[in-house]
Amino acid sequence: MSDKPQLDLFSPVLEAYAASGDGALSNPQLYDRLSASLEVDKSFWDTKAPVGRAARLVSLPKRRVRWMQQSLKNLGLLERTGAHGVWRVTARGAEELAKNRPRDLAAAAPGQVLLGFSTKLGLALWAEARDAFTRIDEPVHLCLSSTPYPLQRARAYGNPDEREFSDWICWQLEPIVKLLAPGGNVVLNLSNDIFMPGSPERSLYLERALLDMQRSLGLHLMDRAFWTSPKPPGPTRWACVGHQQLVHAYEPCYVLTNDPSRTLADNRRVLRPHTDRHTQLLGRGGEQRHTSYGDGAHRLRPGSFSNQAAGTLPRNVLHYPHDVRENAKLRSDAAAHGLPPHGAMMPKALAKFFIEFLTVPGHLVADPFAGYHTTALAAEETGRRWITTERIGEYVAGGSLRFRDAPGFLANFEIGGHPDEDDAESSNERLGAPGMR
């Protein structure tokens, strides 16, 4: 076991004891529970390696667990029971687990569509995506969303598994695709690091989803954009522990449209600044050489690259770090109002790039999995209209914190709580606005 899994043992070991009936486990019982939670074979604990000058064979994984038991004991979170090899969680340990365990979140009831908050440009709805978008009758020009990833360990907001993801995403997107304007686009930020259970084999869920979105929804693939940002080393199990994988560096963003010949995309709206070298080349009137490369596939002539342009065309590898300061402030604001943080927020700059690339001011941008409403905020700041759905009430409330200074901001609930059934009447009155039915 490497140092990284050693650190990762803190919560799994404590959770294993807390999940037992009386908070006590023998060491063999603990290893069985850890096998399930860490997704390792039970034989893993019997893997031995030579240690010390005597090269005595020792199970390093079991030794790490014993070190963790002692560490938890020193922290007052674990104690011996008196029986050999049997430990139990202390009252303090149980309190720490309860304090740090994600609380139950308020999910929208089936068929419920309530207004969370609004601005002059947009509506944030507390609802399942399909329940809300079947009530909208206005053309959508862009659907941009970071969907729940099909993780084996679901985040607090839940997610489909990799086997059902394709059917699930097609079901959720169907009413939105029906609203797409001719040439409208769908952009989905997904995960490349989904593996088959207990194996370093990558899932083919992305390929299945693309094929099914074409067959079932009539969407055509325009591009695979690769979003890169600084990330911790991972995937931990297959790259850092097993060493069978390379460290991950990107997430795919699939760009799809209902009509490739009429797509609303225009890369001139997202030009990058010229490099100093390119600026100098333009100043010289372009290339002065006459040459060719690749058996004539690429030719340079005097005057090549001399056209004056406002910038350089962007590539489909997009580097956008997370908005560390802004996200930290948002989490602090959310905590101050008793709201949970969102565990997976898209950088606002990434959302802005796609919005500006694929729409013009006044177009309607939709996000069916809004989270803390990054897509909506990017649309608001670039003059696009927007409509979002989010099934978790606390995330709707948390997202509203980002719009308090937006023109026409109005929350349909008290910040610090979430919408509830008592808001239904006033919500439905406001949902009678143009574009809703």
C-alpha angles and dihedrals in degrees: 000000000000126000091261095062088045089062090044091058094072098083098030093054094047092044091051092057094043092051093057118095098253098018092256130114137172115232094255089052090049092052090051092052092046090050088061098042095044093039095234128137116258089240087065090081092058094054106121134197133185114264132190131354091308090054090225111184110245134172101242094192091055090046090054089052091051090050089051090051089054092047092051089047091053089052091052093245099109134034140183117254096210094254115107112270094356121123134172137198116257125230088255090052091052090050092051091051093049091048094053099036113105110256123233110276126220106251121195113259117244110279093011117136113176130166111244100180140325144200132194088273104038156026126220111202128197099219147096108279096242094048091055104038093053085066096054121092102178124101115261115213099188135016107197121175146147099222126208105276118235093248123171088226106047120223120235092274093053131234143208118258122249094261095056099034096096095053090041096053093045090050092050095045098044098090092044093050089052087058096048114122114234105286091014118151141224119206119189124187106207138168125262092193104078114127137191111261111282093354138097087227111118118234119246091217091119093056092045091050093050093050093046093048088054095045099039103030104026093238119153125210112243100170148342105226116193116219114202128187136154106287136177112257111279175235077023099204099043102031105029101031108023095027092212094120137053117245111271118250109167148034121214122241110197117209114203135171139190092226120024092190092058102034114154091221118122118174091197087076091064104041117159124225115269116256117244089252093053091047089054090048091053090048090056091052095258128286119355095192133092110211144120138220136200097028091309097313090120121037131186121201131177106281096028112145092015098121110116110234135173091241149327124295110253122243124230093249103088122193113199120154117210115271092254099177095040092046091048090052091047092051090048091050091047092050090049088057094045094253126139120244119247111245099213119036124173117228110259090225090060092051091047091052094056093041092053093042095051106030144035128223110290095031118124119249121194130197116185094186101042102167106174090352102254093152090050092049092050090049091048093051093049097048098254123136115240144192125189140182126204124175096204112079095204090057091052088052092045092049090054089065088071094057104048092112096042117115111267095009112173126168118208092207139032113279107246093046133052135243115281138185092278088069093057097097097049091041094054091048090056091043086067087080119121111291095032128093 
